[in-house]
Amino acid sequence: MGRAFEFRKARKFKRWAKMAKTFSRIGKDIVIAIKAGGPDPDTNSALRACIQNARAANMPKENIERAIKKATDKDTSDYKQILFEGYAPHGVAILIETATDNNNRTVANIRSYFNKCNGSMGTSGSVSFMFDNNCQFKIKKGELDIEELELELIDYGAEEVFIEAAEEGVEDSEETIMIFGPFESFGSLQKALEEKGFEIISSGFERTPNVTKAITDDQQQADIDKLLEKIEDDDDVQNVFHNMV
């Protein structure tokens, strides 16, 4: 069938693997949310956010229902959320958010990735001070006036509001609005957006570097990417953040 077929097949498998990883991450988020606040999304804001994110990722309805059912099973293990910190080769700082039911396994795996890729695993606080912990929301734009919306949301903790362009080449893609604020403003922003009737597409948290590291050498980039790929492929890893530019 030739090289073109093999290339397309490899690309498709990579996309499927990424999708499976996303669904697995959201499934864990659902379990964590339900264990903490119960299975009713009307009274559990964290679960509402998880379901919105699942829909935004095109996670099938039956997968969402299965994750909710699994979370309500008393035999389902609790996931412990652990933050790992360290440095990739060439001084790039890395933060790793994990959700695990076996801390010893996760620690051993993360340490092995750093060791095999010439990085160094750090202690608590060694890297996290370089990142700001923010919350973010994506809502439908519709006929909303961006300036009026920003003024409305400032009192609820919004620090940045902007229009995100439609994705090129994606059918039915349209402009959306991104809203960013500090970590602690998540609840107040979520409540305000819901009460005002805005349609939330997705929401969550991200760690933004306040100190960056410029990498211009191709070999250095490859060294760092090798470590990041190993970490991101781990089943216990939820999110990976770095300060490389």
C-alpha positions in Angstrom: 0.0 0.0 0.0 3.0 2.3 0.1 4.6 4.8 2.3 1.7 7.3 2.0 -0.7 4.8 3.5 1.7 3.9 6.3 2.2 7.6 7.1 -1.6 8.2 7.2 -2.1 5.1 9.3 0.6 6.2 11.8 -0.9 9.7 12.0 -4.4 8.3 12.6 -3.2 5.9 15.4 -1.4 8.9 17.0 -4.7 10.9 16.9 -6.6 8.0 18.4 -4.1 7.5 21.1 -4.3 11.2 22.0 -8.1 11.0 22.1 -8.0 8.0 24.3 -5.6 9.8 26.7 -8.0 12.8 26.8 -11.0 10.6 27.6 -9.0 8.8 30.3 -8.0 12.1 31.9 -11.6 13.4 31.9 -12.8 10.1 33.3 -10.4 10.5 36.2 -11.6 14.1 36.7 -15.2 12.8 36.9 -14.3 10.2 39.5 -12.4 12.8 41.6 -15.3 15.3 41.3 -17.9 12.7 42.3 -15.9 11.3 45.2 -15.6 14.9 46.5 -19.0 16.3 45.8 -21.5 13.6 44.9 -23.0 12.4 41.5 -25.5 15.2 40.9 -24.2 17.8 38.5 -26.8 20.3 39.6 -25.2 20.5 43.1 -21.7 19.6 42.1 -20.0 22.4 40.2 -16.8 20.4 39.6 -18.8 17.6 38.0 -20.6 20.1 35.8 -17.3 21.4 34.6 -16.1 17.8 33.9 -19.2 17.0 31.8 -18.8 20.3 29.8 -15.1 19.4 29.1 -16.1 15.8 28.1 -18.6 17.2 25.6 -16.1 19.7 24.3 -13.7 16.8 23.6 -16.4 14.9 21.8 -16.4 12.2 24.4 -19.3 9.8 23.6 -22.3 10.1 25.9 -22.0 6.5 26.9 -18.4 7.0 28.0 -19.5 9.9 30.2 -22.3 7.8 31.8 -19.9 4.9 32.3 -17.4 7.2 34.1 -20.2 8.6 36.4 -21.4 5.1 37.1 -17.9 3.9 37.9 -17.3 6.8 40.2 -20.4 6.0 42.3 -19.2 2.4 42.8 -17.9 2.1 46.3 -15.2 -0.3 45.1 -13.7 2.3 42.7 -10.4 3.5 44.0 -9.9 7.1 45.1 -7.4 9.0 43.0 -4.8 11.1 44.8 -3.7 14.2 43.0 0.0 14.8 43.2 2.2 17.5 41.7 5.7 16.7 40.6 8.4 19.2 39.8 11.7 19.0 38.0 14.0 20.2 35.2 14.3 18.9 31.7 17.7 19.0 30.0 19.0 22.5 29.3 17.3 24.0 32.3 13.6 23.9 31.3 11.2 23.8 34.3 8.5 21.2 34.3 5.3 20.8 36.4 3.4 17.5 36.2 -0.1 17.1 37.5 -1.0 13.4 38.2 -4.0 11.5 39.5 -3.0 8.1 40.8 -4.3 5.2 42.9 -0.8 3.9 43.4 1.6 6.7 44.6 4.7 4.4 44.7 4.2 3.4 41.0 3.7 7.0 39.9 6.8 8.3 41.8 9.0 5.6 40.4 7.8 6.2 36.8 8.2 9.9 36.9 11.7 9.6 38.4 12.7 7.1 35.8 11.7 9.5 32.9 13.8 12.3 34.3 16.8 9.9 34.9 16.6 8.3 31.4 16.3 11.7 29.6 19.1 13.5 31.6 16.6 15.6 33.5 16.4 16.1 37.3 13.4 15.5 39.5 13.0 18.3 42.0 11.5 18.7 45.5 8.2 20.4 46.3 8.4 24.1 45.6 11.6 23.9 43.5 9.7 24.8 40.2 6.1 25.7 41.1 7.1 29.3 42.1 7.9 29.9 38.4 4.2 29.3 37.4 1.0 31.2 38.1 -2.0 28.9 38.7 -5.0 30.2 36.6 -8.5 29.2 35.8 -10.0 29.5 32.4 -13.4 29.3 30.7 -14.4 29.1 27.0 -17.9 30.3 26.2 -19.9 30.7 23.0 -19.6 34.2 21.6 -22.9 34.7 19.8 -23.8 38.4 19.9 -21.9 39.1 23.1 -20.0 42.4 23.2 -16.5 41.6 24.4 -15.9 44.9 26.2 -19.2 44.8 28.1 -18.6 41.2 29.1 -15.2 42.0 30.5 -16.6 44.8 32.6 -19.3 42.4 33.9 -16.8 39.8 34.9 -14.1 41.9 36.5 -16.0 41.9 39.8 -16.0 38.1 39.7 -12.2 37.7 39.3 -11.7 37.9 35.5 -8.3 39.3 34.5 -8.3 38.6 30.8 -11.1 38.3 28.3 -10.6 37.9 24.6 -12.0 36.5 21.4 -10.6 33.2 20.1 -10.8 32.8 16.3 -12.6 29.8 14.7 -10.3 26.9 14.0 -9.2 26.8 10.4 -10.4 23.7 8.4 -12.8 22.6 11.2 -16.4 22.3 10.1 -18.9 24.3 12.1 -16.1 26.0 14.1 -16.9 29.5 15.2 -15.5 32.3 17.3 -15.5 31.8 21.1 -14.6 33.9 24.1 -11.8 32.9 26.5 -11.9 34.1 30.1 -8.9 33.9 32.4 -8.6 34.6 36.1 -6.7 33.5 39.2 -7.1 29.9 40.5 -9.3 31.0 43.4 -11.8 32.8 41.2 -13.0 29.6 39.5 -16.1 29.2 41.6 -17.2 32.8 41.4 -16.6 33.0 37.7 -18.4 29.7 37.0 -21.4 30.8 39.1 -21.6 34.2 37.4 -21.4 32.7 33.9 -24.1 30.2 34.7 -26.4 32.7 36.4 -26.1 35.1 33.4 -27.0 32.3 31.0 -23.7 32.1 29.1 -23.1 28.7 27.5 -19.8 27.3 28.9 -18.1 25.1 26.4 -15.2 24.1 28.6 -13.3 25.2 31.7 -10.3 24.2 33.8 -7.0 25.3 35.2 -3.6 25.9 33.7 -0.2 26.9 35.0 1.3 29.8 33.1 5.1 30.4 33.4 6.1 33.7 34.8 9.8 32.9 34.0 10.5 31.5 30.6 13.4 29.7 29.0 14.3 30.3 25.4 15.4 27.2 23.4 16.6 27.8 19.8 18.9 24.8 19.2 17.2 21.9 17.4 19.1 19.2 19.3 18.2 20.8 22.7 14.6 21.0 21.6 14.7 17.3 20.7 16.2 16.4 24.1 13.4 18.2 25.9 10.6 16.8 23.7 11.8 13.3 24.3 11.3 13.8 28.1 7.9 15.6 27.7 6.6 12.8 25.4 7.5 10.1 27.9 5.8 12.0 30.8 2.7 12.8 28.8 2.3 9.1 27.7 2.1 8.0 31.3 -1.4 6.8 32.3 -1.2 8.6 35.7 -0.3 12.0 34.2 -3.2 14.5 33.8 -1.4 17.6 32.6 2.2 18.7 31.9 3.4 22.4 31.9 6.8 23.8 31.1 8.4 27.2 30.6 10.1 26.6 27.3 9.6 29.2 24.5 
